[in-house]
Amino acid sequence: MRTFTATKVHYTENERDKDGDLKTYITSEEAFNKALKRATDAKEELPTLIASQTFQYSAAETIEEAMQLAGMTDPDGDASIFLSVFNETAGILKQHNEAADLIRSDNFQPVEGALDLAYAVAQKSEGRQKMSNEDKAAKALGVTADQLRAALALLSQQAATQSASA
């Protein structure tokens, strides 16, 4: 299992939205530091830090690891396609969304070190999930859900034929 960390920053640039509430942003630590430098150089009001946290993300390198992260027991299809789709859609995206949700919450308290987000991969999404995981995977691959299902069925069939002839 490959893990990496990224620091997310929740801040405001002291601008108000149409309702009069402060506009807040969530970005990388690097982008926040650039905003600080830009404001300092321009002698403008500095962005206000609300919270900052380093998060640990997990990415599967094997089917077993992907299954472990997703709570799955029997994925269909080619391993490399499954891993690519899994990591780009379900794996990393869900962890990014969880990091944003955590740092944005009113009761967020930063902790020392990296906050591990692996649990978010298997967590059922509510509110954000407007498309099914199958639709998200198809979109990420630039195909329709029907084309994805057909491709996975073909790969499954080819794998079964190869297994039978071996």
N, C-alpha and C positions, 0 to 999 in steps of 0.2 A: 504494500500500500504506500503510495506516495503522499506525503503531506507537505504543505507549505503554509506560510503565514502571510497575512496582509493586515495592515492597520487601517481601520476605517475611522473617519472623523465626522462628527455631527456638529455643524456650526451654522451661524447666521452671519450674513453680511450687513445686518441692521437695516434691511429693506423690508417694507411692508407689502403684503398682498392686498387684493381688492377689498378684503374683509377687515383690514387693519392689523392682521396677525403678522408677526415676524416670519419672513421666508426662511426656511431652514434647508440645509443641503447636507448630503452625505457623500463623501468623496474619499479618495486615498489621502494618506498622510502627505505624500509628495505634492498633490494638487493643492491641499490646504496650505502647505508651506509656500507654494508659488503665489497663492492669494494673499498671504501675509506679506510677502516681499513686494508684490504689486502695490498693495495699499500703503506699505511703508515708503516705497519709492515715490509714490504719488502724494504722500503726506495726507492720506485719507484715513478715515476711521478704520481701525483694524477689525477684521472678522472676529466674532466672539465664539470661542470654543464652548460647545455644550457638553460633549463627551468624546472621548477617544478610546479605542480599544483595539488590540491586536487579536485577530481571530486565526484559528488553525483550520485549514481546509483539508479535506481528504479526497484523493482521487484514486480510483481502483486501477490496478495494472493487470489484474487477471479477472476472469469471469467470477471466480469464487469470491474475490474481494468486492466486486460490483454487487454480487448477490448479497453479500454480508451487509454492505452499506444500504442497499435498497430493501432488505428484508425479503428478497426473492428466493425461490427454491428451484425454478425450472425455466430459465430464459430460452427462447427459441432463436434460431438464426446464427449467423456467422459471428465468431467471437470478436474479431477486430471491429466489425460494424457495431456490435452491441456495446463494446467498450467505448468507442468514439461517441456514439449517441448518448450513452449513459453519462459519461464524464462531462460532455458539453451541455447537456440539457438537465437531466435529473441531478447529477452529482454536484457540480460546481454552482449552477444557477440557484438551486435550492439553498445551498450554504451561503451564497451572496445575499439572497433574500432574507435569510434568517439573521445574518449579521446586521443588515439594514433595519429589520424589525426590532432587534434587540437594542441597538444603539439609539433608535428613535423613541423607544418606550420611555414614559415619564419616570418609571421607577428603576431605570438602568443604573447600575453601579459598576464602574470598571473594576476589573480584577488584575492582579499582578500576573504578568506573562500572557501567553496566548490562550484565548478561549476556544476550546475544541468544538467544532460545528458538525462533526460527523453524524451526530444524532439526527440532524435536520434532513438528511437524505431520505430516511425511512419514515419521517413524520408526514402525516397527511396534511396537505395544504388546503386551507380554507380561505376564501376571499380572493386570493391571487389567482387561483387555478380556474381560469376560464376555459382553457383548452385541456383536453386529455393529454396524458403523457405521450400517447401514440401520435396525436396531432402535433405536439411540440417537437417530437423527434422527426416527424415528416417535414415540418417547417424548417428545422435546422438543416436537414439534408436537401431541402429545395425540391421536395416531391410531395404528392398528395398522400393521405393516409392509406388510400387503396393501393397506390403504387408501392408504398412501404410494405404493406401486408403481402402483396404479391412477390416482392423481392425477398422477403423473409421466408415465404413459403417455398420459393425456388431454391434458396440457399439450404433450407432444411431438407428438401428433396435431394439436392446434390450431395449433402453430407450423408444422408441415409444411403444413397447409392454408392458412395465411396466407402462407407463402413461395410456395406454388404459385399463389395468386391475385394475387400482387404483380407 
